[in-house]
């Protein structure tokens, strides 16, 4: 069974947060290439999840 959108969103949030806690090149204003990729993935999944929630309301 494929993972739910919510599960993917939560995994992306955790990966982004974990990266930010360990990466010495990332800051709140500037991200390294991996940090940018993780942030973009998190934001894309967050937008999709919130749009799905609005449709269900």
TAGIQUI-V15276 format. One record per helix or strand of 2 or more residues. SS is the DSSP state (h for helix, s for strand). FROM is the first residue (numbers start at 1). TO is the last residue. If there is no record, write none. Layout:
# TAGIQUI-V15276
ss->[SS	SS]
from->[FROM	FROM]
to->[TO	TO]
This chain:
# TAGIQUI-V15276
ss->[h	h]
from->[5	33]
to->[22	56]
